[in-house]
Amino acid sequence: MQFPSLRRDVTTEVDRTDRSGYVFLHLLVVAVSSATFSVLHWRGIPLSPDSWAYWQAAVSIANGSGYRFFSGDPVTAWPPLYSAYLSLWVRALGSTGVALVLANAVLISLQSLAWFHTVRSIWIGNRNMYRTPALFAVALYIGLFVPLTLQAAHAANLGFLCTAVMMFYVWRANQASTDSRWWICIVAAAFSGTLALLSHNANLAFVVGCPMALLLLRHSSWRDIFGVASLVVLPTLIWLTVRWQLGQSDSHPVGLSVASFGLWQYLSQAVIVVGNLIVPSIFGAATFMGILVFAWCGWGVVSTSKSWATDSEKFVAATVLFTCVAVVSLFSLSSVTDPIGSRFVGWVPVLIVPVALFRAARRSALALLVVAAIAMAPNIHRFATFSKIHADQNPDTDTGPLFPLGALISPNYLSGSPVKTEHGLLIAPPK
């Protein structure tokens, strides 16, 4: 049994019934994502060392002290956009845990919505792949996966939102029927890519990889080549200029011998992290899944068989492969102390799992149910595990990495244990 397909060309207007279905699915993504985030953050939000740096800079910006730590030293390692965004919440709600949680809750919900809309747009023009039940499963998957993967207060929450928007406009450029629409999409994609780079340096990999995927599909004219080059060059130049203005040019030295790990170690990290985001890390399943994902992407890029004839699959496969190669290259040629983690490639399953769901839906209802169960099971397990961990924490006595909802952070309180005040729990940032 096959599900009936809703066949629509990209340029065709959908009727009211279809529009109501689209609205429902988009609202479903936001509802699932927001509910998941709320369950995980009703007592506070985890903070990493990077998170504390972003938060101090946000409070400093809100107080008129500029992009600086509480010590007065300038922030020289991270782009300013995420902190600038947080500063708006600080001005509205104060430097409290509530402001930090709400600021990231909005980003996570918008990011889930943006990824779902992007995935839907990529597949809506493919008549053999677009299935309503599969799209429903995709909505549930993205609504769960994004808040479970991005739990901490980190620039990736904003950066991945920008990359999702960039990918949407890059795909729309591929579908553009006129020169004017092409250039509108190119400008919008370049703007989104710039915001992604100003959110986190590692997004340079996506700003390079996604346009290269477009070049794979469209390279028939100088207009295509120039447009793709603009998507890479313009955001990069703006990003480099901002880094120079903020004195961040030397924050990540570049060279052949400055990396913390070797090339093969970074390749292994990328494979395992991607695999572990899709399946549990037991019995070597994560490694096998990671290898399978990249083998699929590689075959999708080079294959000319009819099963790979659609632009949708080639675009997804090329974006994942080219971007992950760029991530490994960046880490191998720069001084980065952290290994490749989910905050650098956490968006990959959002593109790969829907492919499996759409392909399964084309075969039968049973195939879709099996693939959906396999995809959902790890996320449901992670949801149960993480929600219990967050519920067990006691922020009044042991803050640990958790920044409580009722906590305060002040530039005037630079060190010491948490102190209860009439305005909330006063917490000092780590030195």
C-alpha positions as CSV (number, residue, x, y, z in Angstrom):
1,M,0.0,0.0,0.0
2,Q,1.3,3.4,-0.9
3,F,0.2,6.7,0.6
4,P,-1.5,9.1,-1.9
5,S,0.9,11.8,-2.9
6,L,0.0,15.5,-2.9
7,R,1.5,16.5,-6.3
8,R,2.5,20.1,-6.6
9,D,5.0,22.0,-8.7
10,V,7.1,24.6,-6.9
11,T,5.3,27.4,-8.7
12,T,1.8,26.0,-8.2
13,E,-0.5,27.6,-5.7
14,V,-1.9,25.1,-3.1
15,D,-5.6,25.1,-2.3
16,R,-7.1,25.9,1.0
17,T,-7.1,22.3,2.2
18,D,-3.4,21.9,1.6
19,R,-2.7,25.2,3.2
20,S,-4.5,24.2,6.3
21,G,-2.5,21.0,6.4
22,Y,0.7,22.9,6.0
23,V,-0.2,25.3,8.8
24,F,-1.1,22.4,11.1
25,L,2.3,20.7,10.5
26,H,4.2,23.9,11.1
27,L,2.3,24.5,14.3
28,L,2.9,20.9,15.3
29,V,6.7,21.4,14.9
30,V,6.6,24.5,17.1
31,A,4.4,22.9,19.7
32,V,6.5,19.7,20.0
33,S,9.7,21.7,20.1
34,S,8.5,24.2,22.6
35,A,7.0,21.5,24.9
36,T,10.2,19.5,24.8
37,F,12.3,22.5,25.5
38,S,10.0,23.5,28.4
39,V,10.2,20.0,30.0
40,L,14.0,20.1,29.8
41,H,14.4,23.7,31.1
42,W,11.7,24.3,33.7
43,R,14.4,24.6,36.4
44,G,17.1,26.3,34.3
45,I,19.5,25.9,31.4
46,P,23.0,24.3,31.2
47,L,25.9,26.6,30.7
48,S,29.3,25.6,29.2
49,P,32.4,27.8,29.4
50,D,31.5,29.3,26.0
51,S,28.0,29.9,27.3
52,W,29.3,32.0,30.2
53,A,31.4,34.0,27.8
54,Y,28.4,34.8,25.6
55,W,26.3,35.6,28.7
56,Q,28.8,38.0,30.2
57,A,29.2,39.7,26.9
58,A,25.4,40.0,26.6
59,V,25.1,41.6,30.0
60,S,28.0,44.0,29.2
61,I,26.4,45.0,25.9
62,A,23.0,45.6,27.7
63,N,24.8,47.7,30.3
64,G,26.6,49.8,27.7
65,S,30.1,48.4,28.4
66,G,30.5,46.9,24.9
67,Y,31.5,43.4,23.8
68,R,33.5,42.5,26.9
69,F,33.8,40.1,29.8
70,F,32.9,41.4,33.3
71,S,36.7,41.8,33.9
72,G,36.7,44.5,31.2
73,D,38.7,42.4,28.7
74,P,37.4,42.3,25.2
75,V,35.9,39.1,23.9
76,T,38.4,37.9,21.3
77,A,37.3,34.3,20.4
78,W,33.6,34.4,19.5
79,P,31.5,36.5,17.0
80,P,29.1,39.0,18.6
81,L,25.7,38.2,17.2
82,Y,24.5,35.7,19.7
83,S,25.5,37.9,22.6
84,A,23.9,40.9,21.0
85,Y,20.7,38.9,20.7
86,L,20.8,37.9,24.3
87,S,21.4,41.5,25.3
88,L,17.9,42.4,24.1
89,W,16.4,39.9,26.6
90,V,18.7,41.3,29.3
91,R,17.4,44.8,28.7
92,A,13.8,43.5,28.8
93,L,13.9,41.0,31.7
94,G,17.2,41.7,33.5
95,S,20.3,39.4,33.7
96,T,18.2,36.5,35.0
97,G,17.9,32.8,34.3
98,V,14.4,33.5,33.0
99,A,15.7,35.8,30.3
100,L,18.4,33.3,29.2
101,V,15.9,30.4,29.1
102,L,13.3,32.4,27.2
103,A,15.8,33.8,24.7
104,N,17.0,30.3,23.8
105,A,13.5,28.8,23.8
106,V,12.5,31.3,21.1
107,L,15.6,30.3,19.0
108,I,15.0,26.6,19.4
109,S,11.3,26.9,18.3
110,L,12.2,29.1,15.4
111,Q,15.1,26.8,14.4
112,S,12.8,23.7,14.4
113,L,10.3,25.6,12.3
114,A,12.9,26.8,9.9
115,W,14.4,23.3,9.4
116,F,11.0,21.8,8.9
117,H,10.0,24.4,6.4
118,T,13.3,24.0,4.5
119,V,13.0,20.2,4.4
120,R,9.4,20.5,3.2
121,S,10.4,23.0,0.5
122,I,13.2,20.7,-0.8
123,W,10.8,17.8,-1.2
124,I,7.6,19.5,-2.3
125,G,8.7,19.7,-5.9
126,N,9.6,15.9,-6.0
127,R,6.4,14.2,-7.0
128,N,7.7,10.7,-6.2
129,M,8.8,11.6,-2.7
130,Y,6.2,14.0,-1.2
131,R,3.9,12.1,1.2
132,T,1.7,13.6,3.9
133,P,2.2,10.8,6.5
134,A,6.0,11.0,6.0
135,L,5.9,14.8,6.4
136,F,3.9,14.3,9.6
137,A,6.7,12.0,10.9
138,V,9.3,14.5,9.8
139,A,7.5,17.2,11.8
140,L,7.5,15.1,15.0
141,Y,11.2,14.1,14.5
142,I,12.5,17.6,14.0
143,G,10.3,18.9,16.9
144,L,11.9,16.4,19.2
145,F,15.5,16.3,17.8
146,V,16.4,20.0,17.8
147,P,15.6,20.8,21.5
148,L,17.1,17.5,22.6
149,T,20.4,18.1,20.7
150,L,20.8,21.8,21.5
151,Q,20.0,22.0,25.3
152,A,22.6,24.5,26.4
153,A,22.8,28.2,25.9
154,H,25.1,28.3,22.9
155,A,25.6,30.3,19.7
156,A,24.7,27.2,17.7
157,N,21.0,27.8,18.7
158,L,21.2,31.0,16.6
159,G,23.7,29.8,14.1
160,F,21.8,26.7,13.0
161,L,18.7,28.9,12.7
162,C,20.6,31.1,10.2
163,T,22.0,28.1,8.3
164,A,18.5,26.6,7.9
165,V,17.3,29.9,6.4
166,M,20.3,30.0,4.2
167,M,19.7,26.5,2.9
168,F,16.1,27.3,2.2
169,Y,17.0,30.3,0.0
170,V,19.8,28.4,-1.7
171,W,17.3,25.7,-2.7
172,R,14.8,28.3,-3.8
173,A,17.6,29.7,-6.0
174,N,17.9,26.3,-7.6
175,Q,14.2,26.3,-8.3
176,A,14.1,30.0,-9.5
177,S,12.4,30.4,-12.9
178,T,13.6,33.9,-13.6
179,D,16.8,35.9,-13.2
180,S,15.1,38.3,-10.7
181,R,14.0,35.5,-8.5
182,W,17.4,33.9,-8.7
183,W,19.1,37.1,-7.5
184,I,16.6,37.7,-4.7
185,C,17.2,34.2,-3.4
186,I,21.0,34.7,-3.7
187,V,20.9,37.9,-1.7
188,A,18.7,36.4,1.0
189,A,21.0,33.4,1.2
190,A,24.1,35.5,1.4
191,F,22.5,37.6,4.2
192,S,21.5,34.5,6.1
193,G,25.0,33.1,5.7
194,T,26.5,36.3,7.0
195,L,24.3,36.1,10.1
196,A,25.4,32.4,10.6
197,L,29.0,33.4,10.5
198,L,28.5,36.3,12.9
199,S,26.9,33.7,15.2
200,H,29.7,31.2,15.2
201,N,33.0,30.8,13.4
202,A,32.4,27.1,12.6
203,N,29.5,28.0,10.4
204,L,32.1,28.9,7.7
205,A,31.9,25.2,6.8
206,F,28.2,25.5,6.0
207,V,28.6,28.8,4.2
208,V,31.1,27.0,1.9
209,G,29.4,23.6,1.7
210,C,25.8,24.6,0.9
211,P,26.6,26.8,-2.1
212,M,28.9,24.1,-3.4
213,A,25.9,21.8,-3.4
214,L,24.0,24.4,-5.5
215,L,27.0,24.5,-7.9
216,L,26.7,20.8,-8.4
217,L,23.1,21.3,-9.6
218,R,23.5,24.5,-11.5
219,H,26.8,25.2,-13.4
220,S,25.5,25.9,-16.8
221,S,26.2,29.7,-16.9
222,W,28.5,32.3,-15.6
223,R,25.5,33.7,-13.7
224,D,25.3,30.5,-11.7
225,I,29.0,30.4,-11.0
226,F,29.1,34.1,-10.0
227,G,26.0,33.7,-7.7
228,V,27.5,30.7,-5.9
229,A,30.8,32.5,-5.5
230,S,29.0,35.5,-4.0
231,L,27.3,33.2,-1.4
232,V,30.8,32.2,-0.2
233,V,32.8,35.4,-0.6
234,L,30.5,38.1,0.6
235,P,29.6,36.5,4.0
236,T,33.2,35.6,4.5
237,L,34.5,39.1,3.8
238,I,31.9,40.6,6.2
239,W,32.8,38.1,8.9
240,L,36.6,38.7,8.5
241,T,36.0,42.5,8.7
242,V,34.0,42.1,11.9
243,R,36.7,39.9,13.4
244,W,39.3,42.5,12.5
245,Q,37.3,45.3,14.0
246,L,36.9,43.4,17.3
247,G,40.5,42.4,17.4
248,Q,39.8,38.7,16.9
249,S,42.1,38.0,13.9
250,D,44.5,35.9,16.0
251,S,41.9,34.0,18.1
252,H,42.2,30.8,16.1
253,P,45.7,30.4,14.5
254,V,45.7,28.6,11.2
255,G,48.4,26.2,10.0
256,L,49.4,22.6,9.3
257,S,50.6,21.8,12.8
258,V,48.3,23.8,15.1
259,A,45.3,21.4,15.3
260,S,44.6,19.5,18.6
261,F,43.9,16.2,16.7
262,G,45.0,14.6,13.5
263,L,43.0,14.4,10.3
264,W,41.9,10.8,10.8
265,Q,40.9,11.6,14.3
266,Y,38.7,14.4,13.1
267,L,37.2,12.2,10.4
268,S,36.4,9.6,13.0
269,Q,34.8,12.2,15.3
270,A,32.6,13.5,12.6
271,V,31.5,9.9,11.6
272,I,30.8,8.8,15.2
273,V,29.0,12.1,16.2
274,V,26.7,12.0,13.2
275,G,25.9,8.4,13.7
276,N,25.4,8.8,17.5
277,L,22.8,11.6,16.8
278,I,20.8,9.1,14.8
279,V,21.1,5.8,16.7
280,P,22.3,4.8,20.2
281,S,26.0,4.3,20.7
282,I,25.8,0.5,21.4
283,F,27.5,-2.4,19.6
284,G,29.2,0.0,17.2
285,A,25.9,1.2,15.8
286,A,26.9,4.8,15.8
287,T,30.0,4.2,13.8
288,F,28.1,2.0,11.3
289,M,25.4,4.6,10.9
290,G,27.9,7.4,10.4
291,I,29.7,5.5,7.7
292,L,26.4,4.6,6.1
293,V,25.3,8.3,6.1
294,F,28.5,9.5,4.4
295,A,28.6,6.6,2.0
296,W,25.1,7.5,1.0
297,C,26.0,11.1,0.5
298,G,29.1,10.3,-1.5
299,W,27.1,8.0,-3.8
300,G,24.4,10.6,-4.1
301,V,27.0,13.2,-5.3
302,V,28.7,11.0,-7.9
303,S,25.9,8.7,-9.1
304,T,24.1,9.2,-12.3
305,S,21.6,6.4,-11.9
306,K,17.8,7.0,-12.2
307,S,17.3,6.4,-8.5
308,W,19.5,9.5,-7.9
309,A,18.1,11.6,-10.7
310,T,16.2,14.0,-8.5
311,D,17.7,17.4,-7.5
312,S,16.3,17.0,-4.0
313,E,18.4,14.0,-3.0
314,K,21.5,15.3,-4.7
315,F,21.2,18.7,-3.0
316,V,20.8,17.1,0.5
317,A,23.6,14.6,0.0
318,A,26.0,17.2,-1.4
319,T,25.2,19.8,1.3
320,V,25.9,17.2,4.1
321,L,29.0,15.8,2.4
322,F,30.6,19.1,1.4
323,T,29.9,20.8,4.7
324,C,31.2,18.0,6.8
325,V,34.3,17.8,4.7
326,A,34.7,21.5,5.3
327,V,34.2,21.0,9.1
328,V,36.9,18.4,9.2
329,S,39.2,20.7,7.1
330,L,38.6,23.7,9.4
331,F,39.4,21.7,12.5
332,S,42.5,20.1,10.9
333,L,43.9,23.5,9.9
334,S,43.1,25.7,12.9
335,S,43.7,25.8,16.6
336,V,40.5,24.5,18.2
337,T,40.7,22.7,21.6
338,D,37.4,21.0,21.4
339,P,36.8,17.9,19.3
340,I,34.0,17.8,16.6
341,G,30.8,17.7,18.6
342,S,27.0,17.9,18.0
343,R,27.1,21.7,18.0
344,F,29.1,21.6,14.8
345,V,27.3,18.9,12.8
346,G,24.0,18.7,14.8
347,W,21.9,19.7,11.8
348,V,22.9,16.6,9.7
349,P,20.2,14.2,11.0
350,V,17.6,16.9,10.3
351,L,18.3,16.5,6.6
352,I,19.2,12.8,6.5
353,V,16.4,11.2,8.5
354,P,13.6,12.8,6.4
355,V,15.2,11.2,3.3
356,A,14.8,7.8,4.9
357,L,11.2,8.6,5.9
358,F,10.3,9.9,2.4
359,R,11.9,6.8,0.7
360,A,10.1,4.5,3.1
361,A,6.7,6.2,2.4
362,R,7.2,5.6,-1.3
363,R,7.4,1.9,-0.6
364,S,4.6,1.2,1.8
365,A,2.8,2.2,5.0
366,L,4.6,-0.6,6.9
367,A,8.0,0.6,5.7
368,L,7.2,4.1,6.9
369,L,6.1,2.9,10.3
370,V,9.3,0.8,10.8
371,V,11.6,3.7,9.7
372,A,9.7,6.2,11.8
373,A,9.9,3.9,14.9
374,I,13.6,3.5,14.4
375,A,14.1,7.2,14.0
376,M,11.9,8.2,17.0
377,A,13.0,5.6,19.5
378,P,16.4,7.2,20.3
379,N,14.9,10.6,20.7
380,I,12.2,9.3,23.0
381,H,14.8,7.6,25.1
382,R,16.9,10.8,25.2
383,F,13.9,12.8,26.2
384,A,13.1,10.5,29.1
385,T,16.7,10.5,30.2
386,F,17.4,14.2,30.0
387,S,14.1,15.2,31.5
388,K,14.9,13.1,34.6
389,I,18.4,14.5,34.9
390,H,17.0,18.1,34.8
391,A,14.3,17.3,37.3
392,D,16.8,15.8,39.7
393,Q,19.0,18.9,39.9
394,N,18.6,21.3,42.8
395,P,19.7,24.7,41.7
396,D,19.3,26.3,45.1
397,T,22.2,24.3,46.6
398,D,24.2,22.9,43.7
399,T,24.1,24.9,40.5
400,G,26.8,22.9,38.7
401,P,26.4,23.6,34.9
402,L,22.7,24.6,35.4
403,F,21.8,28.3,35.4
404,P,18.6,28.4,37.5
405,L,15.5,30.4,36.4
406,G,15.6,32.6,39.5
407,A,19.3,33.3,39.3
408,L,20.9,36.6,38.8
409,I,24.3,37.5,37.4
410,S,25.9,40.9,38.0
411,P,29.2,42.5,36.7
412,N,29.7,43.6,40.4
413,Y,29.8,40.0,41.7
414,L,32.8,38.4,40.0
415,S,33.6,35.5,42.4
416,G,32.2,33.5,45.3
417,S,29.6,30.9,46.1
418,P,25.9,31.5,45.2
419,V,24.2,34.0,47.5
420,K,20.5,34.2,48.1
421,T,19.1,37.7,47.9
422,E,15.6,39.2,47.9
423,H,15.9,39.5,44.2
424,G,17.0,35.9,43.5
425,L,20.0,33.6,43.7
426,L,23.2,35.7,42.9
427,I,25.7,33.6,40.9
428,A,29.2,34.6,39.9
429,P,30.6,33.5,36.5
430,P,33.6,31.1,36.6
431,K,37.0,32.6,36.3
